Amino acid sequence: MLPVETLNQITATHAVANGKPLDTFLPAALVPDQYRVQVLEHLHSMRSRFRGQLSTQSFRDFCNYVEHHMGDDTPSGFVDADAMACQVLFNLGDIGDPGHGDDSATLTLKPTAAFNALRQIAGKTLKQSQLAEWMEDWHDFLEVRDTTGTIMATAVAVQKVRSITIKAMAERTSTEQNFGASRSSMDSIEAAHAEQQPSDLLFTTPPYDGLGRRDFKLRLSIITGETPLLKVRWVMQEQQEEEMAQEFKERLTAEIGGLCTLTVGTFAIGK
């Protein structure tokens, strides 16, 4: 009587010699390694079906790819407005005929260099030299106004930022009476000629590839001390972020809304 190990080896050898093709869409066979299924697609000259993942930061290239990658099914698109991103699945199918969802294109908008520079200083407290150098670097995108709303030449505004003067004042009051005395003092520190300092920076740039030009207002305030600092606040930041997200959705709808169904949100294939 043959040992069990020998019988297993004979069975495996017979399976290898004869093979057992499986009736699947992908070419596959049953192999003797614990009778697991081995996909043989990589041994064929062509793949059984197209599948791939495009990732791009170019709005135009993304729309062109979606337009020219259309199949028989209607693609499904998902717009993540918070991340300024969109994913299109070309073979998701539907509930009745679900697809694999592994053929996709993903767009993630990249901030322009100018908008990224704006975001880097928004909400920050800067030294005089830091803000002055930033204004010099991005002067082509800037319009500077003082506290009265009057436009200032950028070069003049830069010089005023570099030469802020801090003025300290002290006031003392002394009162003498027959039955008592009182003393009071008040100290104040302010920036000299504050009304002549730059107040608002109007920064104009397209924020992302594929979106239009937009005006952003940065408001300056001086923090007094031995060394003056400047606080930069992005005026109505949340409102403008919502407007940019809305513009992104509208541009996608205009470009590819007729090619696929667009849904606001994110999507993941279930296991």
LUMTORVEX-185424 format. One line per 10 residues: for each residue x, y, z of C-alpha. Coordinates in nm, 4 decimals. Layout:
<atoms>
X:Y:Z | ...
</atoms>
This chain:
<atoms>
0.0000:0.0000:0.0000 | 0.1383:0.3385:-0.1015 | 0.2046:0.6049:0.1643 | -0.0261:0.9093:0.1761 | 0.2564:1.1397:0.0691 | 0.3184:0.9328:-0.2421 | -0.0503:0.9316:-0.3343 | -0.0635:1.3117:-0.2960 | 0.2393:1.3494:-0.5199 | 0.0880:1.1249:-0.7886
-0.2370:1.3250:-0.7748 | -0.0493:1.6541:-0.8035 | 0.1570:1.5245:-1.0966 | -0.1587:1.4116:-1.2743 | -0.3203:1.7546:-1.2217 | -0.0163:1.9289:-1.3619 | -0.0035:1.6981:-1.6622 | -0.3702:1.7343:-1.7511 | -0.4532:2.0750:-1.6035 | -0.8028:2.1899:-1.5233
-0.9107:2.5073:-1.7010 | -1.1840:2.7032:-1.5262 | -1.4879:2.8602:-1.6892 | -1.4102:3.2192:-1.5828 | -1.3891:3.5521:-1.7645 | -1.0182:3.5784:-1.6821 | -0.8152:3.2818:-1.8105 | -0.7452:3.0687:-1.5036 | -0.6619:2.7126:-1.4036 | -0.6733:2.4978:-1.0927
-0.3185:2.4154:-0.9764 | -0.2149:2.1469:-0.7276 | -0.0787:2.3893:-0.4667 | -0.3687:2.3251:-0.2279 | -0.5892:2.3434:-0.5377 | -0.5754:2.7216:-0.5558 | -0.6906:2.9203:-0.8583 | -0.4061:3.0694:-1.0632 | -0.4896:3.3593:-1.2998 | -0.3135:3.3163:-1.6333
-0.3940:3.6559:-1.7844 | -0.0334:3.7694:-1.7665 | 0.0650:3.4840:-2.0003 | -0.1622:3.6084:-2.2792 | -0.0666:3.8722:-2.5328 | -0.3604:4.0928:-2.4353 | -0.5439:4.1681:-2.1106 | -0.8980:4.0392:-2.0695 | -1.0305:4.3930:-2.0043 | -0.8936:4.7442:-1.9693
-0.8396:4.8776:-1.6188 | -0.6160:5.1504:-1.4851 | -0.5973:5.4516:-1.2535 | -0.5201:5.7985:-1.3849 | -0.4144:6.0634:-1.1328 | -0.3631:6.4216:-1.2482 | -0.3606:6.7798:-1.1229 | -0.4554:6.9227:-1.4632 | -0.8226:7.0135:-1.4972 | -0.8091:7.0156:-1.8786
-0.6242:6.6831:-1.9100 | -0.8681:6.5199:-1.6682 | -1.1715:6.6333:-1.8687 | -1.0102:6.5227:-2.1971 | -0.9347:6.1786:-2.0531 | -1.2920:6.1330:-1.9306 | -1.4295:6.2380:-2.2700 | -1.2073:5.9998:-2.4706 | -1.2196:5.7067:-2.2281 | -1.5929:5.6517:-2.2508
-1.7190:5.2945:-2.2829 | -2.0643:5.1470:-2.3192 | -2.1549:5.2227:-1.9582 | -2.2127:5.5694:-1.8138 | -1.9254:5.6549:-1.5752 | -1.9924:5.7641:-1.2180 | -1.8175:6.0734:-1.0801 | -1.7747:6.1781:-0.7173 | -1.6832:6.5358:-0.6268 | -1.4980:6.6018:-0.2988
-1.5415:6.9780:-0.2706 | -1.3406:7.0051:0.0537 | -1.0339:6.8442:-0.1053 | -1.0976:7.0105:-0.4457 | -1.0875:6.6631:-0.6025 | -1.3014:6.4480:-0.8319 | -1.2929:6.0727:-0.8994 | -1.4595:5.9141:-1.2033 | -1.5150:5.5357:-1.2122 | -1.5662:5.4026:-1.5647
-1.6740:5.0483:-1.4771 | -1.8714:5.0877:-1.1558 | -2.1912:4.9595:-1.3142 | -2.5103:4.9694:-1.1102 | -2.6961:4.7634:-0.8499 | -2.8318:4.5244:-1.1128 | -2.5028:4.4863:-1.3000 | -2.2200:4.5834:-1.0626 | -1.8750:4.6384:-1.2076 | -1.5317:4.6042:-1.0553
-1.4769:4.9813:-1.0242 | -1.1028:4.9440:-1.0889 | -1.0842:5.1659:-1.3979 | -1.0762:5.5261:-1.2781 | -0.9481:5.8814:-1.3216 | -0.8803:6.1125:-1.0283 | -0.8340:6.4901:-1.0397 | -0.6811:6.6737:-0.7430 | -0.6441:7.0444:-0.8094 | -0.3054:7.1924:-0.7225
-0.2955:7.5461:-0.5807 | -0.1205:7.7988:-0.8014 | 0.2135:7.9266:-0.6740 | 0.0655:8.2694:-0.5962 | -0.2343:8.1285:-0.4056 | -0.0068:7.8957:-0.2124 | 0.2073:8.1967:-0.1141 | -0.1057:8.3739:0.0115 | -0.2099:8.0733:0.2219 | 0.1366:8.0524:0.3763
0.1080:8.3962:0.5410 | -0.2685:8.4111:0.6061 | -0.3325:8.4057:0.9803 | 0.0379:8.4408:1.0620 | 0.2231:8.6985:1.2722 | 0.5249:8.8228:1.0792 | 0.8279:9.0374:1.1402 | 0.8551:9.3598:0.9421 | 1.1226:9.2158:0.7147 | 0.9234:8.8972:0.6501
0.6146:9.0834:0.5329 | 0.8177:9.3368:0.3348 | 1.0071:9.0642:0.1493 | 0.6819:8.8778:0.0780 | 0.5285:9.1954:-0.0674 | 0.8364:9.2529:-0.2835 | 0.8275:8.8931:-0.4124 | 0.4570:8.9044:-0.5062 | 0.4146:9.2708:-0.5987 | 0.2724:9.1811:-0.9434
-0.0347:9.0330:-0.7710 | -0.0785:9.3087:-0.5108 | -0.2755:9.6278:-0.4698 | -0.2098:9.8051:-0.1381 | -0.4515:10.0425:0.0396 | -0.4122:10.2511:0.3547 | -0.6699:10.2930:0.6332 | -0.8657:10.5486:0.4274 | -0.8934:10.3137:0.1284 | -0.6440:10.5115:-0.0789
-0.4248:10.3048:-0.3118 | -0.0552:10.3119:-0.2225 | 0.2347:10.2308:-0.4509 | 0.3675:9.8901:-0.3496 | 0.7237:10.0205:-0.3199 | 0.6045:10.2940:-0.0813 | 0.4037:10.0449:0.1217 | 0.7052:9.8148:0.1535 | 0.9176:10.1025:0.2819 | 0.6523:10.1961:0.5402
0.6352:9.8350:0.6610 | 1.0127:9.8313:0.7040 | 1.0173:10.1602:0.9008 | 0.7325:10.1320:1.1508 | 0.7973:10.3571:1.4519 | 0.6615:10.2721:1.7957 | 0.5676:10.5714:2.0124 | 0.5321:10.5363:2.3909 | 0.3404:10.7901:2.5987 | 0.3045:10.8177:2.9762
0.0556:11.0340:3.1670 | 0.0774:11.1046:3.5418 | -0.1849:11.2791:3.7583 | -0.1251:11.3975:4.1152 | -0.3899:11.5513:4.3452 | -0.3137:11.6910:4.6914 | -0.5916:11.7673:4.9425 | -0.6026:11.8569:5.3122 | -0.7074:11.5097:5.4162 | -0.5543:11.2896:5.1518
-0.3779:11.2515:4.8202 | -0.4309:11.0458:4.5057 | -0.1957:10.9333:4.2337 | -0.2822:10.7832:3.8916 | -0.0804:10.6920:3.5860 | -0.1551:10.5738:3.2337 | 0.0896:10.4356:2.9826 | 0.0105:10.3811:2.6137 | 0.2086:10.2464:2.3236 | 0.1027:10.3019:1.9645
0.2456:10.2972:1.6174 | 0.3268:10.6461:1.5003 | 0.1348:10.7624:1.1924 | -0.0648:10.4379:1.1921 | -0.3207:10.5952:0.9593 | -0.0506:10.6193:0.6917 | 0.0494:10.2542:0.7152 | -0.0697:9.9856:0.4722 | -0.4012:9.8448:0.5924 | -0.5312:9.6077:0.3241
-0.3512:9.3965:0.0669 | -0.5677:9.3028:-0.2315 | -0.4182:8.9877:-0.3833 | -0.5496:8.8799:-0.7277 | -0.4772:8.5342:-0.8726 | -0.6461:8.2159:-0.9947 | -0.6404:7.9919:-0.6847 | -0.6292:7.6600:-0.8747 | -0.5706:7.5346:-1.2261 | -0.9083:7.5422:-1.3999
-1.0635:7.8141:-1.1819 | -1.0950:8.1832:-1.2625 | -0.9072:8.4801:-1.1165 | -1.0266:8.5938:-0.7771 | -0.9549:8.8860:-0.5409 | -0.8374:8.7996:-0.1893 | -0.8161:9.0641:0.0839 | -0.5509:9.0463:0.3544 | -0.5945:9.2890:0.6453 | -0.2871:9.4019:0.8403
-0.2737:9.4958:1.2060 | 0.0294:9.6066:1.4066 | 0.1196:9.4341:1.7327 | 0.3170:9.6894:1.9339 | 0.6107:9.6111:2.1545 | 0.9853:9.6635:2.1578 | 0.9860:9.5007:1.8134 | 0.6660:9.5588:1.6153 | 0.4977:9.2581:1.4529 | 0.2304:9.2462:1.1838
-0.0721:9.0194:1.1945 | -0.2082:8.9099:0.8542 | -0.5766:8.8130:0.8408 | -0.7508:8.6666:0.5369 | -1.0836:8.8541:0.5253 | -1.3895:8.6245:0.4815 | -1.1695:8.3187:0.4348 | -1.4427:8.0580:0.4947 | -1.6813:8.2334:0.2557 | -1.4253:8.2426:-0.0230
-1.3312:7.8771:0.0298 | -1.6990:7.7847:-0.0106 | -1.7204:7.9953:-0.3277 | -1.4138:7.8232:-0.4765 | -1.5600:7.4802:-0.4003 | -1.8870:7.5827:-0.5673 | -1.7009:7.7113:-0.8722 | -1.5111:7.3800:-0.8923 | -1.8381:7.1819:-0.8956 | -1.9899:7.4137:-1.1570
-1.6869:7.3831:-1.3859 | -1.6926:7.0037:-1.3601 | -2.0651:6.9968:-1.4365 | -2.0134:7.2188:-1.7403 | -1.7233:7.0102:-1.8747 | -1.8146:6.6468:-1.7974 | -2.1638:6.6631:-1.6470 | -2.3105:6.5418:-1.9762 | -2.0680:6.2474:-1.9897 | -2.1155:6.0987:-1.6436
-2.3323:6.1225:-1.3348 | -2.1765:6.3510:-1.0726 | -2.2373:6.3079:-0.7004 | -2.1005:6.5304:-0.4237 | -1.9032:6.3113:-0.1832 | -1.6431:6.0353:-0.1828 | -1.6830:5.6690:-0.2783 | -1.5004:5.3473:-0.1923 | -1.5555:5.0002:-0.3386 | -1.6932:4.7559:-0.0810
-1.5035:4.4351:-0.0149
</atoms>
